[in-house]
Amino acid sequence: MTDTDAAVAARVAERIRRTITETPIPTRDGSMPVSLSVGFTVRQPNDPTPAEALIERADQALMQSKAAGRNRVRMTS
């Protein structure tokens, strides 16, 4: 999300996570709960970090989210 600081991005990610986890998926055998782990990173304007490095940082945050018990939001910068 361009022009978004870390705090706003974290709130958006948490809102998405919560909405998904509060919406079970109906199946013929009953409702199935869903969880969501989110990892994201931020980049300051004029930061020359290549896209590949940003993706790696976000992936590391996702792995931290899963390692912390899943169904969480984690950020790296």
C-alpha positions as YAML, in Angstrom:
chain: A
units: angstrom
residues:
- id: 1
  name: MET
  ca: [0.00, 0.00, 0.00]
- id: 2
  name: THR
  ca: [1.69, 3.15, -1.11]
- id: 3
  name: ASP
  ca: [1.82, 6.20, 1.13]
- id: 4
  name: THR
  ca: [0.93, 4.09, 4.18]
- id: 5
  name: ASP
  ca: [2.93, 4.05, 7.38]
- id: 6
  name: ALA
  ca: [3.60, 0.94, 9.45]
- id: 7
  name: ALA
  ca: [0.89, 1.65, 12.02]
- id: 8
  name: VAL
  ca: [-1.84, 2.02, 9.40]
- id: 9
  name: ALA
  ca: [-0.62, -1.05, 7.51]
- id: 10
  name: ALA
  ca: [-0.68, -3.07, 10.73]
- id: 11
  name: ARG
  ca: [-4.24, -1.96, 11.49]
- id: 12
  name: VAL
  ca: [-5.39, -2.87, 7.98]
- id: 13
  name: ALA
  ca: [-3.69, -6.29, 8.16]
- id: 14
  name: GLU
  ca: [-5.22, -6.96, 11.58]
- id: 15
  name: ARG
  ca: [-8.68, -5.94, 10.35]
- id: 16
  name: ILE
  ca: [-8.36, -8.33, 7.39]
- id: 17
  name: ARG
  ca: [-7.10, -11.14, 9.66]
- id: 18
  name: ARG
  ca: [-9.92, -10.64, 12.13]
- id: 19
  name: THR
  ca: [-12.59, -10.49, 9.40]
- id: 20
  name: ILE
  ca: [-11.36, -13.75, 7.88]
- id: 21
  name: THR
  ca: [-11.11, -15.57, 11.21]
- id: 22
  name: GLU
  ca: [-14.60, -14.43, 12.18]
- id: 23
  name: THR
  ca: [-16.07, -15.83, 8.97]
- id: 24
  name: PRO
  ca: [-16.12, -19.64, 9.03]
- id: 25
  name: ILE
  ca: [-16.41, -21.43, 5.72]
- id: 26
  name: PRO
  ca: [-19.62, -23.43, 5.38]
- id: 27
  name: THR
  ca: [-19.19, -27.04, 4.26]
- id: 28
  name: ARG
  ca: [-21.64, -29.88, 4.00]
- id: 29
  name: ASP
  ca: [-20.12, -31.25, 7.24]
- id: 30
  name: GLY
  ca: [-20.53, -27.97, 9.10]
- id: 31
  name: SER
  ca: [-18.60, -24.75, 9.43]
- id: 32
  name: MET
  ca: [-14.84, -24.83, 9.09]
- id: 33
  name: PRO
  ca: [-12.85, -22.20, 11.01]
- id: 34
  name: VAL
  ca: [-10.14, -20.31, 9.14]
- id: 35
  name: SER
  ca: [-7.02, -18.58, 10.39]
- id: 36
  name: LEU
  ca: [-4.68, -16.15, 8.68]
- id: 37
  name: SER
  ca: [-1.04, -15.35, 9.30]
- id: 38
  name: VAL
  ca: [0.21, -12.09, 7.81]
- id: 39
  name: GLY
  ca: [3.74, -10.82, 7.31]
- id: 40
  name: PHE
  ca: [4.55, -7.44, 5.86]
- id: 41
  name: THR
  ca: [7.35, -4.92, 5.61]
- id: 42
  name: VAL
  ca: [7.59, -1.19, 5.13]
- id: 43
  name: ARG
  ca: [9.87, 0.92, 3.02]
- id: 44
  name: GLN
  ca: [10.63, 4.57, 3.49]
- id: 45
  name: PRO
  ca: [10.38, 6.96, 0.54]
- id: 46
  name: ASN
  ca: [13.64, 7.12, -1.42]
- id: 47
  name: ASP
  ca: [14.75, 3.77, 0.04]
- id: 48
  name: PRO
  ca: [16.66, 2.00, -2.74]
- id: 49
  name: THR
  ca: [15.91, -1.50, -1.42]
- id: 50
  name: PRO
  ca: [15.14, -3.76, -4.39]
- id: 51
  name: ALA
  ca: [11.76, -5.47, -4.63]
- id: 52
  name: GLU
  ca: [13.33, -8.91, -4.09]
- id: 53
  name: ALA
  ca: [14.72, -7.80, -0.71]
- id: 54
  name: LEU
  ca: [11.35, -6.37, 0.30]
- id: 55
  name: ILE
  ca: [9.66, -9.65, -0.56]
- id: 56
  name: GLU
  ca: [12.27, -11.53, 1.48]
- id: 57
  name: ARG
  ca: [11.64, -9.26, 4.47]
- id: 58
  name: ALA
  ca: [7.89, -9.75, 4.21]
- id: 59
  name: ASP
  ca: [8.41, -13.51, 3.95]
- id: 60
  name: GLN
  ca: [10.53, -13.43, 7.11]
- id: 61
  name: ALA
  ca: [7.73, -11.57, 8.89]
- id: 62
  name: LEU
  ca: [5.26, -14.22, 7.72]
- id: 63
  name: MET
  ca: [7.49, -16.99, 9.10]
- id: 64
  name: GLN
  ca: [7.70, -15.09, 12.42]
- id: 65
  name: SER
  ca: [3.92, -14.85, 12.47]
- id: 66
  name: LYS
  ca: [3.55, -18.59, 11.99]
- id: 67
  name: ALA
  ca: [6.28, -19.38, 14.53]
- id: 68
  name: ALA
  ca: [4.53, -17.19, 17.12]
- id: 69
  name: GLY
  ca: [1.47, -19.42, 17.00]
- id: 70
  name: ARG
  ca: [-0.13, -18.60, 13.66]
- id: 71
  name: ASN
  ca: [-3.18, -16.42, 13.16]
- id: 72
  name: ARG
  ca: [-1.12, -13.29, 13.79]
- id: 73
  name: VAL
  ca: [0.23, -10.19, 12.07]
- id: 74
  name: ARG
  ca: [3.98, -9.45, 12.06]
- id: 75
  name: MET
  ca: [5.98, -6.65, 10.47]
- id: 76
  name: THR
  ca: [9.63, -6.19, 9.61]
- id: 77
  name: SER
  ca: [11.27, -2.99, 8.47]
...
